[in-house]
Amino acid sequence: MPARGLESLRATNNGALWSVRVADPELEQLKPDVLANENFANLSVQQNENFANLSVQQNENFANLSVQQNENFANLSVQQNENFANLSVQQNENFANLSVQQNENFANLSVQQNENFANLSVQQNENFANLSVQQNENFANLSVQQNENFANLSVQQNENFANLSVQQNENFANLSVQQNENFANLSVQQNENFANLSVQQNENFANLSVQQNENFANLSVQQNENFANLSVQQNENFANLSVQQNENFANLSVQQNENFANLSVQQNENFANLSVQQNENFANLSVQQNENFANLSVQQNENFANLSVQQNENFANLSAHSLGFFTMLVRTIVMSTGEFEYSSFSEELMKDGTIYSISSVIMFLLFIFFVFLVLMNVMTGLAVIDVKEIKEDAMFYSLKSRLELVYLLEFLYLIEQLLCV
């Protein structure tokens, strides 16, 4: 019974007793019984107040304990969420930095290879600038084909890497969303269970309080024992519930950490395998290009060497033939001036005596023909010019020309000997 109702009852009893005492003085003999009833009523009121205060205190303690546990659980959840978020951010940053570093290394390697290839191409273009049009066209076509193949391969690799990165990001995002949903559902379920448990406990406690208030007149040691046992049972149940929740949350955290660790290991393995595969493909491509370029260079060098040898042989043959022919002409001119000692000089140097002999005869006949023409003109001029002056001038120029022809002939023979050696 509430304390306010007990006070009103006591006031009513006092008024009744006062009215009885005033109305009937004979009832004074019942005063001890009335006082005993008052004392019992006061004791009941005091016990009800103490029990009510105890119940209020227990409810406050239980509420404070529940609030404290809820705050601790909320703080623990927030801390775990922050740690998980920080771990996710750190892993994303590390993965992004690793991707950026690999992209930079790959870009630098590509740039270095392109520069080396460009420098090598420029050097080869400078060295083989004198090749034929056909070789230049073949080399240009081959270079264009290689550049197209390399560009296509680079584009394909970039597309594959981009698709792989997008797929990994999508998988990671889906996994994060799924984990957040599972964690949110778990938190909601735990809150609902805890709320239902609190409501059930409050209802049970309210029912128990009503039952105790109704049976308080007969309250005894048994009720105190039952209340103590009930408190112990509630504490044990609450402790077991807290332990169970902590174990479930710990198991969930461990499972999430294991799943995230396995996912990270799998992603690292996939990324490492992809990097190794790309490096192997790029190395094989570089080796293949270097082999093709080396074979092309060797082929071009052989073609250029063959072309140079052929041109040198043709030039040597032409030079020898021209030199021998010019030598025969000069010797014929010298012989026509009276220097017959040169007619049989250095016959062993002739490569083709028949051809040179016929050429010498032809040149000699032509020279004699022109000599007669000149002599006819000179004899015609003698009729009008001083003969003595003409003879002196003719002798001087004749000796001078003979000397120059002898020097020229000796020089040509010397060159011919050097060529034969």
C-alpha positions in Angstrom: 0.0 0.0 0.0 1.4 3.5 -0.8 2.7 5.7 2.0 0.2 8.5 1.2 -2.7 6.0 1.7 -1.2 4.8 5.0 -0.9 8.4 6.3 -4.6 9.0 5.5 -5.5 5.8 7.2 -3.6 6.7 10.3 -5.2 10.2 10.4 -8.6 8.5 10.0 -7.8 6.1 12.8 -6.7 8.9 15.1 -9.8 10.9 14.4 -11.9 7.8 15.1 -10.1 7.1 18.3 -10.5 10.7 19.4 -14.2 10.6 18.6 -14.5 7.4 20.5 -12.6 8.7 23.4 -14.8 11.9 23.5 -18.1 10.2 22.8 -17.7 7.2 25.2 -15.3 7.5 28.2 -16.0 4.0 29.0 -14.0 2.8 26.2 -10.8 4.0 27.8 -10.1 0.5 28.7 -9.6 -0.2 25.0 -6.8 2.4 24.8 -3.9 -0.1 25.0 -5.3 -2.1 22.1 -5.8 1.1 20.1 -2.2 2.1 20.9 -1.0 -1.3 19.9 -2.8 -1.0 16.6 -1.4 2.5 16.1 2.1 1.2 16.7 1.6 -1.7 14.4 0.2 0.7 11.8 3.1 3.0 12.3 5.5 0.1 12.0 3.8 -1.1 8.8 4.0 2.4 7.4 7.6 2.6 8.3 8.3 -0.7 6.8 6.4 0.2 3.6 8.4 3.5 3.4 11.6 1.6 3.9 10.7 -1.0 1.4 9.6 1.7 -1.1 12.8 3.6 -0.5 14.8 0.4 -0.9 12.9 -0.4 -4.1 13.5 3.2 -5.4 17.1 2.9 -4.5 17.4 -0.5 -6.2 15.6 0.9 -9.3 17.9 3.9 -9.4 21.0 1.7 -9.0 19.7 -0.7 -11.6 18.9 2.2 -13.9 22.3 3.8 -13.3 24.0 0.4 -13.9 22.0 0.0 -17.1 22.9 3.5 -18.2 26.5 2.9 -17.3 26.6 -0.3 -19.2 24.8 1.2 -22.2 27.3 4.1 -22.2 30.2 1.7 -21.9 28.8 -0.5 -24.7 28.2 2.6 -26.8 31.7 4.0 -26.1 33.1 0.5 -26.9 31.1 0.4 -30.2 32.2 3.9 -31.1 35.8 3.1 -30.3 35.7 -0.1 -32.4 34.0 1.7 -35.2 36.7 4.5 -35.1 39.4 1.9 -35.0 37.9 0.0 -37.9 37.4 3.2 -39.8 41.0 4.3 -39.1 42.3 0.9 -40.1 40.2 1.0 -43.3 41.5 4.5 -44.1 45.1 3.5 -43.4 44.8 0.4 -45.6 43.2 2.5 -48.4 45.9 5.1 -48.1 48.6 2.4 -48.2 47.0 0.7 -51.2 46.6 4.1 -52.9 50.3 5.0 -52.2 51.4 1.6 -53.4 49.4 1.9 -56.6 50.7 5.5 -57.2 54.3 4.3 -56.6 53.9 1.4 -59.0 52.3 3.6 -61.6 55.2 6.1 -61.3 57.8 3.4 -61.5 56.0 1.9 -64.6 55.7 5.4 -66.1 59.4 6.2 -65.5 60.4 2.8 -66.9 58.3 3.4 -70.0 59.7 6.9 -70.4 63.3 5.7 -70.0 62.8 2.9 -72.5 61.1 5.3 -74.9 64.0 7.7 -74.5 66.6 4.9 -75.0 64.7 3.6 -78.0 64.4 7.1 -79.4 68.1 7.8 -78.9 69.0 4.5 -80.5 66.7 5.2 -83.4 68.2 8.6 -83.9 71.7 7.1 -83.8 70.8 4.5 -86.3 69.1 7.0 -88.5 72.3 9.1 -88.5 74.5 6.1 -89.2 72.3 4.6 -91.9 71.3 7.9 -93.6 72.9 6.7 -96.9 70.8 3.6 -97.2 68.6 3.0 -100.2 64.9 4.1 -100.4 63.7 0.5 -100.1 65.6 0.0 -96.9 64.3 3.2 -95.4 60.7 2.3 -96.4 61.1 -1.2 -94.9 62.6 0.1 -91.7 59.9 2.8 -91.5 57.1 0.3 -92.0 58.7 -2.0 -89.4 59.1 0.8 -86.9 55.4 1.9 -87.4 54.3 -1.7 -86.9 56.3 -2.0 -83.7 55.1 1.3 -82.4 51.5 0.3 -83.1 52.0 -3.1 -81.4 53.7 -1.5 -78.4 51.0 1.2 -78.2 48.2 -1.4 -78.4 49.9 -3.5 -75.8 50.3 -0.5 -73.5 46.7 0.5 -73.9 45.6 -3.1 -73.3 47.7 -3.3 -70.1 46.4 0.0 -68.9 42.8 -1.1 -69.5 43.3 -4.4 -67.7 45.0 -2.6 -64.8 42.2 0.0 -64.6 39.5 -2.7 -64.8 41.2 -4.7 -62.1 41.5 -1.6 -59.8 37.8 -0.7 -60.4 36.8 -4.3 -59.6 38.9 -4.4 -56.4 37.5 -1.1 -55.3 33.9 -2.3 -56.0 34.5 -5.5 -54.1 36.1 -3.7 -51.2 33.2 -1.1 -51.1 30.6 -3.9 -51.2 32.4 -5.8 -48.5 32.5 -2.6 -46.3 28.8 -1.9 -46.9 27.9 -5.5 -46.1 30.0 -5.4 -42.9 28.4 -2.1 -41.8 25.0 -3.5 -42.5 25.7 -6.6 -40.5 27.2 -4.6 -37.7 24.2 -2.2 -37.7 21.7 -5.1 -37.7 23.6 -6.8 -34.9 23.6 -3.5 -32.9 19.9 -3.0 -33.5 19.2 -6.6 -32.5 21.2 -6.3 -29.4 19.5 -3.0 -28.4 16.1 -4.6 -29.0 17.0 -7.6 -26.9 18.4 -5.4 -24.2 15.3 -3.2 -24.3 13.0 -6.2 -24.2 15.0 -7.6 -21.3 14.8 -4.3 -19.4 11.0 -4.1 -20.1 10.6 -7.7 -18.9 12.7 -7.0 -15.8 10.7 -3.9 -15.1 7.4 -5.7 -15.5 8.6 -8.6 -13.3 9.9 -6.1 -10.7 6.6 -4.2 -10.8 4.6 -7.4 -10.4 6.9 -8.5 -7.6 6.5 -5.1 -5.9 2.7 -5.3 -6.1 2.7 -8.9 -4.8 5.0 -7.8 -2.0 2.9 -4.8 -1.1 -0.2 -7.0 -1.0 1.5 -9.6 1.1 3.5 -7.1 3.2 1.3 -7.7 6.3 2.6 -11.3 6.3 6.2 -10.2 5.3 8.8 -12.4 7.0 12.3 -13.7 6.8 11.2 -15.8 3.8 10.4 -12.7 1.8 13.7 -11.2 2.6 15.4 -14.4 1.5 13.3 -14.5 -1.6 14.2 -10.9 -2.4 17.9 -11.6 -1.8 17.7 -14.7 -4.0 15.9 -12.7 -6.6 18.5 -9.9 -6.5 21.3 -12.5 -6.8 19.6 -14.2 -9.6 19.0 -10.9 -11.4 22.7 -9.9 -10.9 23.8 -13.3 -12.2 21.5 -13.1 -15.2 22.6 -9.6 -15.9 26.2 -10.6 -15.5 25.7 -13.6 -17.7 24.0 -11.5 -20.3 26.8 -8.9 -20.2 29.4 -11.7 -20.6 27.5 -13.3 -23.4 27.2 -9.9 -25.2 30.9 -9.2 -24.7 31.8 -12.7 -26.0 29.5 -12.3 -29.0 30.9 -8.8 -29.7 34.5 -10.1 -29.3 33.8 -13.0 -31.6 32.3 -10.7 -34.1 35.3 -8.4 -34.0 37.7 -11.3 -34.3 35.7 -12.6 -37.3 35.6 -9.2 -38.9 39.4 -8.8 -38.4 40.1 -12.2 -39.8 37.9 -11.6 -42.8 39.5 -8.2 -43.4 43.0 -9.6 -42.9 42.2 -12.5 -45.4 40.8 -9.9 -47.8 43.9 -7.8 -47.5 46.2 -10.8 -48.0 44.2 -11.9 -51.0 44.3 -8.4 -52.5 48.1 -8.1 -51.9 48.7 -11.5 -53.5 46.5 -10.6 -56.5 48.3 -7.3 -56.9 51.7 -8.9 -56.5 50.8 -11.5 -59.1 49.5 -8.9 -61.4 52.7 -6.8 -61.0 54.9 -9.8 -61.6 52.9 -10.8 -64.7 53.1 -7.2 -66.1 56.9 -7.1 -65.5 57.4 -10.4 -67.2 55.3 -9.4 -70.2 57.1 -6.1 -70.4 60.5 -7.8 -70.1 59.6 -10.3 -72.8 58.3 -7.5 -75.0 61.6 -5.6 -74.5 63.7 -8.6 -75.2 61.7 -9.4 -78.3 62.0 -5.8 -79.5 65.7 -5.8 -78.8 66.2 -9.1 -80.7 64.2 -7.8 -83.6 66.0 -4.5 -83.6 69.4 -6.3 -83.3 68.5 -8.6 -86.2 67.4 -5.6 -88.3 70.6 -3.8 -87.5 72.7 -6.7 -88.4 70.8 -7.2 -91.7 71.1 -3.5 -92.5 74.8 -3.6 -91.8 75.3 -6.6 -94.0 73.3 -5.0 -96.8 75.2 -1.7 -96.5 78.6 -3.7 -96.4 77.6 -5.6 -99.5 76.5 -2.5 -101.3 79.7 -0.6 -100.3 81.9 -3.5 -101.4 80.1 -3.7 -104.7 80.4 0.1 -105.2 84.1 0.0 -104.3 84.8 -2.8 -106.7 83.0 -1.0 -109.5 84.8 2.2 -108.8 88.2 0.4 -108.6 87.5 -1.3 -112.0 86.4 2.0 -113.5 89.4 3.9 -112.1 91.9 1.2 -113.3 90.4 1.2 -116.8 90.3 5.0 -117.0 93.9 5.3 -115.6 95.3 2.7 -118.0 93.5 4.3 -121.0 94.7 7.8 -120.1 98.3 6.4 -119.6 98.3 4.9 -123.1 97.1 8.2 -124.6 99.9 10.2 -122.9 102.5 7.6 -123.9 101.4 7.8 -127.5 101.7 11.6 -127.4 105.2 11.3 -125.9 106.2 8.7 -128.5 105.0 11.1 -131.3 107.4 13.7 -130.0 110.4 11.4 -130.4 110.7 9.9 -126.9 110.7 6.3 -128.1 112.2 4.9 -124.9 108.7 5.1 -123.3 107.3 2.8 -126.0 108.2 -0.4 -124.0 108.4 1.0 -120.5 106.4 -0.8 -117.8 104.8 -3.3 -120.1 104.4 -5.7 -117.2 102.0 -3.2 -115.6 99.5 -3.6 -118.5 96.4 -5.6 -117.4 95.1 -6.1 -120.9 97.8 -5.6 -123.5 95.5 -6.2 -126.5 92.9 -3.5 -125.6 95.6 -1.0 -124.6 97.7 -1.6 -127.8 94.7 -1.0 -130.0 93.8 2.1 -128.1 97.3 3.3 -128.4 97.3 2.8 -132.1 94.0 4.6 -132.5 95.2 7.5 -130.3 98.5 7.7 -132.3 96.7 7.8 -135.6 94.3 10.5 -134.4 97.2 12.5 -133.0 99.2 12.2 -136.3 96.1 13.4 -138.2 95.8 16.5 -135.9 99.6 17.1 -136.1 99.4 17.3 -139.9 96.6 19.7 -139.6 98.6 21.8 -137.2 101.7 21.6 -139.4 99.7 22.7 -142.4 98.4 25.7 -140.5 101.9 26.5 -139.2 103.4 26.2 -142.7 100.7 28.5 -143.9 101.6 30.9 -141.2 105.3 30.8 -142.1 104.6 32.7 -145.2 103.5 35.8 -143.3 105.5 35.6 -140.0 109.1 35.5 -139.2 110.3 31.9 -139.5 113.1 32.2 -136.9 110.8 33.6 -134.2 108.3 30.9 -134.8 110.9 28.2 -134.6 112.2 29.5 -131.3 108.8 29.7 -129.8 107.8 26.3 -131.1 111.0 24.8 -129.8 110.4 26.4 -126.3 106.8 25.3 -126.0 107.6 21.8 -127.4 110.3 21.2 -124.8 108.1 22.5 -122.1 105.2 20.3 -123.1 107.5 17.3 -123.4 108.8 17.9 -119.9 105.3 18.2 -118.5 104.2 15.1 -120.3 107.2 13.1 -119.0 106.4 14.2 -115.4 102.7 13.3 -115.9 103.6 9.9 -117.3 105.9 9.1 -114.4 103.2 10.2 -111.9 100.6 8.0 -113.6 103.0 5.0 -113.6 103.6 5.5 -109.9 99.9 5.6 -109.2 99.4 2.5 -111.2 102.1 0.6 -109.3 100.5 1.7 -106.0 97.1 0.4 -107.1 98.6 -2.9 -108.2 100.2 -3.4 -104.8 
